[in-house]
Amino acid sequence: MKIAVIGAGAMGSLYGGYLSTVAEEVYLIDVWQQHVDAINKNGLSIQEEDKEVVVYPKAASSAEEVGYVDLALVFVKSTITGSALEKNKAILGPNTIVLSLQNGYGNVEQMAEYVNTNNIIAGTTAHGSTMLASGHIKHAGKGETHIGWVQNKEDRRIDAISDILSRAGFETIVSDNVMELIWSKLIINVGINALTAILNLKNGDLLIYDETKKLMRMAILEAVKTAKASGIDFDEEKMVSKVMDIAFTTGENKSSMLQDVLNKRKTEIDTINGAIVKVGVKHSVETPVNVVLTNLVKTLEKIK
């Protein structure tokens, strides 16, 4: 199977790196030339808890270098999903399966502008990863990967995708309710990302303080109410427990939003907590905590 990863940040590199150990060809496509060069010269170094693993995917700064692939994983920020597919359309053949394991809400809609919806798989991952330097990442948390077709639910090509992900070390479960997957991942990010970014805390540190746990709970419950208004019904207490558990299992991870704030990059706040606010307005659901979190992160983005 020929695989490309669009966006070789911490998570894209993690998945692409380990997929390169089981797939015939794996390419990491990214605009960070130093990272591309480091991988091609020395391999990708993945820091695990008790060891350092070096893997050898190919890396490229241009999709034209790669050509059509069987599977494209999208790991760019949700705010630029559409433009990333436009820029990398050279890898998208008529039968290319495109898989999004991204944060945020609205990725599928952006992808559908460039890819036949029968070829789109969306999903969630509980793995965490941190970029340490060019060619060097830290695997900061493990968990299940869930994937599902956006439209063509009877297509068994998804079994081959699940199999190769599992063989690469990502325990993968196939679901027939992809919107529930997307909302579940969104709610997890709503509960963790903004608070870690605002307070400069690792995921697990949110569980140390009663105040942060209370804020997590309030933000999650608003998101659950918004999901219900959109037709996706979650058990409130189970979802709160799930988010807390993921914060614990990825305890040493710096969330992607915190990494963005620390590196003075634009965050995905508009497609995470901001998405809850937007959908809440649409369905007349009040989301005051998420309004505050969204505006605090957007303020951080403007502080130089």
N, C-alpha and C positions, 0 to 999 in steps of 0.2 A: 504494500500500500504506500502510495506517495502522499505525504502530508506536508502542509505548510501551516505555520502559525503566524497570523497577522498581529503584530504587536508583541515584541519579545521583551516585555518588562519582566517583573519578578514572576508573575503567574504564567505568562506565556512561555518564559524560559523554563520554568519548572515542568510544565506539561510537555513542551517540545523536547526538552532534554531527556526526560525518561522515556518518551515515545521513541526516541532515536535508538533506544536499546532493543526495541522489538519490531520496528518497522523498517522497510527496505530503504526509504529515503525520507528524511525529515529536514525541513528548512525553517529557520527562524528568520522572519522578515521584519526589519526594524529600521527606523531612520537614524538611530544612534550608531554612527559609524564606528566609534571606538569599541562599542560592545560587539558589533558584527566582526570587527577585525580580531578582537581578543578571542572570540569563540573559534573562529577559523584557524587561528594560530595555535592556541593552547587547549582548546576544548572549553566546555562549560563546567565550572566548578560549583558543586551543590553541597553546601554545608548541612549535614544532618546532625542529629543530637550527639552521636558518638563517633562520627567519621566524616571524612570528606570524600565525596564521589565526583569523579570527572567523567563526563559523557561527551560525545562528539557528534552533535547535530551539525548540519551545514547552516551557514548564516548568510543572509543577503540583504542588501539595502534596496533592491529593486525587484519587483514581481516578475519583470521580463527575464531576469536571470533564472527563474524557477520554471515558468510555464505551467500548463494545466496540472492540477493535482486531483487526487481522489477525495481528499478530505482537507478542508480549511478550517482551522480553529481561530476564532476571533477573540482577541484579548485586549483590544484597544479600549480606551475610555468610552463609556456609553455616549458621551456627548459628540464623539466623532465617528461613530460606527459607519454611517453612510458614506462620509468622505473617505474613510479608510478602504471601504470596498470599491469605491470608484477608483482610487489610486492603485489598488492591487487587483483590478479586474483581469489582468493577464493570467492569473492563476485559476480563474473561474471558468471551467469548461461547462458544457451543457449538462453533465452528470455529476459535477462536483457537489459533494455534500458540505454544507457550511454549518458549523457548530458554534454556538455562542455559549460560553460559560461566564459571561461578563456580569459585573454589578449593574444595578440600575434598572430602570423601567423604560421601555420604548425601543429596545434594540431590535426586536423582531420586526417592528414596523419599518425601521430604517433599512434592515437587510432585505425586506421584501421588495424594495425599489430596485434592487440589483440582482436578486436571486429568486428563481422560481420557488414559491413557498413549499412545493413538494420536496425540495431539497434542503429545507432548513430544519435543523435540530436545535433546540434550546435546552438549557439545563442549569444546574447549580453545582457548586463544589464547596466543600467545607475545608479544603486545603488552604493553607496560608503560606505566603512566600514574601521574602524581603530582598530587595536589591542591595548588595553590599558594595559592589564595584563592577566595572565593566567585566563581563565574563565570569561573574561570581555572585551567587545568590544563596540565601539561607532558607531551607525548608522549615517553616516555623509552625506548622500545625497540620494534622491529618484528619481526614473524615471521608464521608461518602461523596461520590459524584452521582448525580441523578440527571438523566437525559430523556428527552421525548420529542417526537415529531411535532412540529407546529400544526401540520395539516394531514399529511399522508400516513395515518397511524397504522395501516396494515403493511407498510413497507418494511420487509425484514432486513434491509441493509443496515438498519440500526443495530442489529445483533453483532455484526462484524465490528462496528464502532465500539460497542460496549466491550467486546472481547479484547480488542487491542488496547483499550484504555486500562482494562483490568490487568492484562499481562504486563503493562508498563508500571503497575503498582498503584493504580487509582481504582479502588473498589467502586464499581459502577453498577447502577440500578436503572433499568428502563422503565419509564412511567408513561401512562397514556393520558395524563392530565398536565400538559406542559404549562398552562397558565397558573395552575396551583404551584408548580415548581418556581416559576418566575416571581410570583408574589411571596412565596416563602423566603426565597433568597433576598428579595427586596426588604422584607421585614427584618431579617437578620442584620442586614446592613444599616437599616434605620436605627436599630437598637445599639449598634456598636460604633459605626464609623465616625459620625459627627462628634460624639462625645470624646472619642480618643483624639480626634483632630483638635478640638477646642482645648482640651486639658493636657495634651501631650502625654498621653498614657498608652501603654501597651494594652492589648485586648483584655488580658487577665486582670490588669490593675483596676478595671472598672468594677470588679467584684469585691474589692477591698473596702470600699466606702459605701455606707448606707445611702448617702445622697446620690451617688452615681447610679446605684442599683434602682433607686426610686425613679430617677429620670429615665433610665432605660425602660423601665416598666411603663411609664406614662407614654413615651414615644411609641413603644410597641403596641400598646392598646389602641392608640389613635390609628396606627397603621392597620391593625386588624379590623377595626370598625370601617375604615375606608375600603379595605378589601371586600368586606361583606357587602357594602353598598355597590361594589362592582361585580358581585355575583360569585365571589370566592369566600367560602365560609370556613374560618379557622376557629378552633377552640382557644379562647383567650389565654387561659392559664397554661395550656400545653405549649403555646407559642412563646410565652414569656420564658418558660423553663427551657425550651429549645435554644433560644437566643443566649440565655445565661450559660447553658452547657457548651455552646460553641465558643463563647468568650473564654471559657475555662480551657477547652481543649486546644485553642489557638492562643493561649495565654501569653506566650513570648512573642507573638506576632505584632508588628506595627501595621495597623490597617493601611490600606492603600490611600485613604484620605489623609491620614496623619503623615504618611510619606510625602504626599503632594504638598501639604502645608509646610513641612520642614524644608522641602526643596523649592518652595516659592512657585509651585505649579498650580494651574487651575484644577480644581477638584471636580468630582462628579456629584456635588451636592444637589444640583438641579434635577438630576434623574434618580435621586435616592430620597432624602427627606423632603426635598422640593417637590418630588413627584407625589408624595403623600398629600402635601398641601394643595397641589393643583387638582388632583383627583378628588380630594375632599371638598374643594369649592364646587366642583362639577356635581357632586352628589349631596351637597349641603351637610357635610360632616365637618364639625369643628376640629381643628388640629393645632391648637395654640402652642404646644410644646415643639412640634415640628416646625412651626413658623419661626420660633425663637432659634432653634438649632440651625435652621437654614440661613437665617440672617447673620448669626454669629460666624458661621463658616465663610459666608460671602464677604463679611468684613475682614476676616483673616486673609482672604485672597488679595485684598486691596492693601494690606499693610506691607510695606517694603522693608 
